[in-house]
């Protein structure tokens, strides 16, 4: 069964909240990457779904380049990091900043 989020609810969250939630899936993917393929793939797919919901949010039209690039780097890192030379672990601090901002 595919993981699904409610787009209407997702679009009520701030950008910091959205990216912080994506960061949670990035973390889950990193933890599972070497040890549990099904959990890794699930977290990867959820992160991609959340990225797509964020990109579809009309409030972020001026930030689409940044969000789309973060998605692109995430995809590359999840597949081994050959293009951007980044790992999922490298991406976590970027997303952690959003999670911290969302808490304030």
C-alpha positions as CSV (number, residue, x, y, z in Angstrom):
1,X,0.0,0.0,0.0
2,X,1.4,3.4,-1.0
3,X,2.0,6.0,1.7
4,X,-0.3,9.0,1.1
5,X,-0.4,12.4,2.7
6,X,-3.4,14.8,2.6
7,X,-2.3,17.5,0.2
8,X,-4.8,20.0,1.7
9,X,-3.3,19.5,5.2
10,X,0.3,19.5,3.8
11,X,-0.4,22.9,2.2
12,X,-1.3,24.4,5.6
13,X,2.2,23.8,6.9
14,X,4.9,26.3,6.7
15,X,7.9,25.7,4.4
16,X,10.0,25.0,7.4
17,X,7.5,22.4,8.6
18,X,7.3,20.8,5.2
19,X,11.1,20.6,4.8
20,X,11.5,19.5,8.4
21,X,9.1,16.6,7.7
22,X,11.0,15.7,4.6
23,X,14.1,15.7,6.7
24,X,12.6,13.0,8.9
25,X,12.2,10.8,5.9
26,X,15.8,11.6,4.8
27,X,16.9,10.5,8.3
28,X,14.8,7.3,8.1
29,X,16.3,6.5,4.7
30,X,19.8,7.0,5.9
31,X,19.4,4.8,8.9
32,X,17.9,2.0,6.8
33,X,20.0,2.4,3.7
34,X,22.7,-0.2,4.6
35,X,20.5,-2.6,6.7
36,X,16.9,-2.8,5.6
37,X,16.1,-2.3,1.9
38,X,12.4,-2.2,2.3
39,X,12.5,0.4,5.0
40,X,15.0,2.4,3.0
41,X,12.8,2.3,-0.1
42,X,9.7,3.2,1.9
43,X,11.4,6.2,3.5
44,X,12.8,7.2,0.1
45,X,9.4,7.1,-1.5
46,X,7.8,9.0,1.3
47,X,10.5,11.7,1.0
48,X,9.9,12.0,-2.7
49,X,6.1,12.2,-2.2
50,X,6.6,15.0,0.3
51,X,9.0,16.8,-2.0
52,X,6.4,16.6,-4.8
53,X,3.7,17.9,-2.5
54,X,5.9,20.8,-1.5
55,X,6.8,21.6,-5.1
56,X,3.1,21.6,-5.9
57,X,2.3,24.1,-3.1
58,X,1.6,27.4,-4.9
59,X,3.0,29.4,-2.0
60,X,6.6,28.4,-2.8
61,X,6.7,29.4,-6.5
62,X,9.6,31.7,-5.7
63,X,11.5,28.9,-4.0
64,X,11.0,26.1,-6.5
65,X,14.6,26.1,-7.7
66,X,15.9,25.5,-4.2
67,X,13.2,22.8,-3.4
68,X,13.7,21.1,-6.7
69,X,17.5,21.1,-6.3
70,X,17.2,19.6,-2.8
71,X,15.0,16.9,-4.3
72,X,17.6,16.3,-7.0
73,X,20.4,16.0,-4.5
74,X,18.4,13.7,-2.4
75,X,17.7,11.4,-5.3
76,X,21.3,11.3,-6.2
77,X,22.4,10.7,-2.6
78,X,19.8,7.9,-2.3
79,X,21.3,6.3,-5.4
80,X,24.9,6.5,-4.3
81,X,25.8,10.2,-4.7
82,X,27.8,10.0,-7.9
83,X,26.6,13.3,-9.4
84,X,26.6,15.6,-6.4
85,X,29.0,13.6,-4.3
86,X,26.7,13.8,-1.3
87,X,25.4,11.2,1.1
88,X,22.1,11.1,2.9
89,X,24.1,11.8,6.1
90,X,25.4,15.0,4.4
91,X,21.9,16.2,3.7
92,X,20.6,15.8,7.3
93,X,22.0,19.1,8.7
94,X,20.3,21.0,5.8
95,X,16.9,19.6,6.8
96,X,17.6,19.8,10.5
97,X,17.7,23.6,10.3
98,X,14.2,23.6,8.9
99,X,12.9,21.3,11.7
100,X,14.5,23.6,14.3
101,X,13.0,26.7,12.7
102,X,9.6,25.1,12.6
103,X,9.8,24.4,16.4
104,X,10.3,28.1,17.2
